Structure formats: C-alpha cells, structure tokens
Amino acid sequence: MKIVCIGGGPAGLYFGLLMKKLNPAHDITVVERNKPYDTFGWGVVFSDATMDNMRVWDPSSAAEIQQAFNHWDDIETHIKGEVIRSGGHGFVGIGRKKLLNILQARCEALGVKLVFEADVQSDEDFPDADLIIASDGINSRIRGRYEAVFKPDIVTRPNRYIWLGTKRLYDAFTFLFEKTEHGWFQAHIYKFDETTSTFIVECPEQVWQAHGLDQADQAQSIAFCEKLFAQNLQGHALMTNARHLRGSAWLNFQRVKCAQWSHFNGRSHVVLMGDAVHTAHFAIGSGTKLAIEDAIELTRQFKELGDAPAQIPEVLARYQALRAVDVLRLQNAAWNAMEWFEACGERYCDQLPPPQLVYSMLTRSQRISHENLRLRDKAWLEGYERWFAAQAGLDVPQAVPPMFTPYTLRGTTLKNRVMVSPMAQYSAVDGVVGDYHLVHLGARALGGAGLVMVEMTAPNAEGRITPGCPGLWNDAQQAAFTRIVRWVHQHSSAKIALQLGHAGPKGSTCAPWQGGGMDQALPAGGPDANWPLLAASALPYLPDGQVPRAMTRTDMDAVRDALVASTRRAAECGFDWLELHCAHGYLLSSFISPLTNRREDDYGGSLERRLRYPLEVLRAVRAAWPAHLPLSVRISAHDWVEGGITPDDAVAMARAFKAAGADMIDVSSGQVSPAQKPVYGRMYQTPFADRVRQEAGIATIAVGAISEADHVNSIIAAGRADLCAVARPHLANPAWTLTEAAKIGYTPVEWPRAYVSGKSQMESLFAREKAQAAAVPGLSAAEQANRAAGL
C-alpha cells in the first residue's frame, strides 16, 4: 500500500513505523510542516500501560523512550501552606521534542520517508495514496475540508492556560494552588528530562481578565506567573517556546469529538488520528496516550484483517467501532478531571480542608476510586481514612472506611453514611401501611444502613400517586406507621425517616403491574376510581394524560395545611427525620420547573417566584417539625430538557431552601418531563450533589447509580455529599450495607445479634474470593492501579 501521514506528531510517526515494520513493502511517507528534528511544546505524559503497549509493538523505539523518559509514582499538592504527597500513580514524562526525535529516527531506520517543511493544504495533494492518515492536529485542515462527513463536535472550555517550562526540577507530579485577590490559579508541573520541567498555569476566564492578562504579552504573562509562584520556583525562571504564537499564548482548551473517523475521497481512504479526531484535557495527561494507541489499534486491525487496499474499508470500520469505546471512556474521564480544575477555585479550594481537597483532586476523573487509591498507596489512604474519621468525631486507632463514619445533623446521629432510598412499593390499603411494609422496612433496617426512608407518603387521599401509596392523614395510618417506627427502633440501630409529598399532576395512576402500568391514569369508575388532580398549571404529565386543575390560593392553603398536619403526625409516630419531596414533577416540583409552571401570578415567572409556594410550605413544615430533628428537601437538580431546570438553578434552589429551614438537600434529577434525555452512568447524579454542597453551603445526599461500597467511600471521602442514598441494590439485597462491609474486608461493623453467626462466614467467603483475584504477579502497585482504572 501507499500510505501518507499528514502531520509528523506522535500519531503519524508511530503509525508510519508500525506499518512499515508490519510490511516493509509498504510505501510510507510522513509529511511535516516543521523543520527536521524540530518541534514545539514541552513535556508530554502517558501511562505505564501505554509504555507496556509500545514495548510489545516496537521494542526498539520503546527501549529508547524508556531510557529518555522520567518516571514518577508520586503526586504532590501544595495548598494553603500544606504539602501533601501520595504515591503509586505510575506515569511517564518525556520531552515532546525528544519523543518525536526518537520516532523520527526509528522511521528513517525502517525506511519510512520523512518530508519536512511541507505545509499540506489538502489530501488531494496525494492522489495516488491508498491510505491517508490525517494526523494534522487539533486545527486539522483535512477535518475541516470534510466537516460534513466527520461531523466534529468542538467545545471550547472557559479556563485559560499557558504552557511554560522551567529549569527547576520536580521529583513528583506537582500541583500548586495559589489564591490572589481575584481568585485561584493552579499549576500542573512535571519533570520531563534531566534539565527541564513542564509548568502549565491555569485559571478561570474572569480571574485572568481581572488581572489584566488579556492585555498582557508573553513576557508580561511570564513575569506575572513567576511572581505568583515565586516561593515554589525558588529563583528559577519560567520559559516559553511558543514565540510563534501571537499575543499572550494563553489558550482555551478545545474538546474535539468526531462522529465519523474516515472518508473515501474518490481516490484514497482518509482517516483522522490523534488530536484531529479527539482531544483529552491535560488534566488527565492523555493526549499522547490517545495518539499512540490510535496508531497501535489501526495497525492491529491491518494485521488481523489484511494490509492490502481491498481490506481498507473493513479495517477502518472495525477500527472506529473498537477504538471509539476506549476513546470515549478516556474522554469522559478527562472531561470530569477538566471540570474539576475549572471549578476548583469556586467550589473546592476555599470550602475543603487540604487533605480532603487532595482526595477530591485524585479522584476527580471518577476512574480512580477509593479502593484504587488503596492499590496505589495504602499507607497514604489509611492515613486519610484516620483523618476523616477524626473529623467525624471518632477516636479509634484503626482506619475506618468513610462510609462507616457517623454523621450528626441537629439532634440525630446516624451510625454510617448509607441511606435506604425511599422506593415506592404500591402496597398500602387506603393509605395504611401493613405487614408488607413492616417486613420491607424492618429487613432493611436490620441490613446495616444508617437511615431507612419510607416511600413518599401523601397528606390526603388526592395526594397519592396510586391507590396503593401510603398516606398520613388519619389515625389508622398514624397507628400503622407508629408500629413500624417502634419496631425499627427496638430491633435495629438504624434511624427511620418519612418522605412527605403530594403527587400533584402525577397522581391517580396505576401501579406498575396493574392496568395501563406506571404513569397511566386510573380508569374512571370502579373501586379505584380516578380522582381529580392539582398542579401549578393545567398541564398533564403525559401528553395524553389527565389534565390537572391549576391551583387556586385556597387549594394552596389546603395542601400546605394538610402537609403540616401530616408533619405533626409523623412526629407523633416517632420518626427521626423528615424529608419534603420537591422533585420529580410532583406537586411542589410542578411549581419549581418552568416546564410545568406557566402561571402568570406571583407564583410563576422567575425562579424566585416559582419557589414562593414550595418555600412557604417548607417554612410551615419546619415550624411544625420538632426543632431537634433534621429536615431534608429532595430536588430535581436537572430536568434534562431544554428550557428546564439546570444545575445552576439547583444551587439557587438549595440556597433558598437552606434559608427557609432545610438542613440537607437530597439531590436527584429528572422525572419532571417525559421528554427528558438523561445522561446515565455510574454515580451520574453525584456531580449535582457535589456542586450544591460546595456552592450553596448545605449538606447533601447523593443518589443515582450508587451500587457498591467503593462508590460510597469515594463520594463521602471527597466531600461530594454527606450521605449516599442506595435504591435498587437494596431491593435486591436488604443487607446491602453489611454485605459491602464484608466485601471490602471491614469487619468492625455491627450485625443484628441473631445474625452474627453468618458474619464470619460471609467475611471469609469474600476474603477467599479476593485472594483468588489477587493482582498479576510482577506488576508494580502503580501498574496494577492504572490497569484497574483503565488508564
């Protein structure tokens, strides 16, 4: 085949040498616009796992790179006068120029032709090529030429950064955080050769402008950074090698993601590679990793399917199908890491104590979890666990997983940070909970969770979701709940909470297994006849659903008073905690979301006006609820619909609820509109809880796709939330908390005394499984951890 690589970066060079090595008969040319053995940029980073890959595919160049690279295991963070260091991270740094020089020399040795100082304008400059690799960078001309085919999604991020270097040598990947009168700056630093370190300075746009850096030239920008980080630089200067760029050389990162990676131009197959097709933010250090592994995967497909022109279409289709999955996973991790640094000044640097900020930073990508940190540096993590336990009021010598630390709110102390989510059971009769609920809630109270929350309970018959939903408006209902609360208190150490809410426009529907199914209106007539609905506006939840009546002031007074009466009954039942449901499209939520509130009176319009009635209800409920007991509010932090509630709104909502008496925000999302398009994934709603906690200054509960102890420990330890609500796993296993404790090997956990004989057996079984799945022999802790995290 005749192959042309446009762009002599890592992707083009490495693909060229691999294909030449695969078949020396291939005619391969790499075309580069710069001079021979010349390049711009400082050091680049990739992981031990990428290095392992390179050793397999080309031991010769890998050996040279290994001799030139700087390897480090440690990450060191400087903030607020503290220096915190953890190990086992396993990354490689090498000068970009050195890396390219090694790959250039290897290409020449194999017979790959290198053409320099050739500024290619078009793929049609090579009409006789069978395959054209467009590895021409983030501003790819080839991608731009076929934009309608490649369909690039390019997002420009708000932070500003400048890529500098220094002769000060660092022996760890170092993060510096410095606060100025206008806000926070951070520096990402790593040594990449025997004399030089990369020094990237980053800050939010508003901070950059406030310091006048938008008007500064490169020399002035460098002088500013030298002064800002003078204490750490210890007299060393900062340097730039971007004199070819106009202006100050402060940049905005661009995330590139293409829907299509290849195109047949009529003569040649053109495939994008490296930054031309996808980018990953430097906060995770994976741009070079992506480029190298692109080259490896495309070569692998030619090796497996055949490296002749006839196989090119099949190879490219399979290449994208396979590679896109890994790229998306890494881009998502990089996006999470990038967002953390974009928000750290506003969200973490002031709010979190240094040890917790470092933990939050280390787990920012959500690829590195609590147990992954244990693989990396057990001593450091256990030290952090002891610190966290001390903050929670424990005085114990051993490390305690964060999920098993106590939590106190007002006069209530939970034994751990796990909450059984309120999950509708549709099994009440006339609003009265029975033996089913006693068994359901009692089993989960015995299962180890710190807090068990009853499903949404209505203040009147019309406030139920279905005829099978519980209520608390009469003595029989109160007596039934009192029986359950007493049982939980007598037989377990768990606390029990009631979630109180009115179904509003989502009421009078079938149970999931009855009639038309979930969200479908009850039929008219019969024992479970349809009942009239109330809402902020006369808008049905489903397009063909029952239309509610827009509430009058009289209706609003009646519902508020009913909720207050139920609150008093809940206190008499002995509940330890109360939650007011203001989420998921139910009555109070219908006032909050602009999708469901079209009122033109004082309760519609701006968010402030839409919150008026829910805040009125909250204040009345808080006044009726005992002062020594906690009250949380559940919100939908994101409607997942254009024009609906956004995470920005969620922060404003949380501040308002806090001012009205809420102690904690239970941060959920969605279920307000059937048109929602959520982006699912593990812990996918936790970032909303994190943001509300830090920016609104109120405790939060994280919910959604939290399914293992590692998730809970990571969330709690990082300060992303104060409690974790676990739903579906508790349906499958009432003793989920006790099971997860055994899985992670944490044995000092209380079991119901009648169940203790099963404790050691479960712990032994999990310990045996863990030993059998022990790490691969011969790998370092860092290599094991990076493999486990997919890095």
PyMOL commands that set and color helices and strands:
alter all, ss='L'
color gray80, all
select helices_A, chain A and resi 10-22+48-57+59-68+96-110+123-125+141-145+147-150+205-210+213-215+218-228+230-233+274-276+287-305+309-347+354-362+370-376+378-391+402-404+435-446+461-463+475-491+504-506+553-573+587-592+607-610+612-624+647-659+686-696+709-717+728-732+736-743+753-772+781-789
alter helices_A, ss='H'
color red, helices_A
select strands_A, chain A and resi 2-6+27-31+43-47+70-72+75-79+82-86+91-95+113-115+131-134+152-166+173-180+183-191+197-203+238-239+251-258+262-264+269-272+407-409+412-414+418-420+451-457+495-500+534-535+549-550+577-582+631-636+664-668+699-703+723-726
alter strands_A, ss='S'
color yellow, strands_A
deselect
rebuild
show_as cartoon
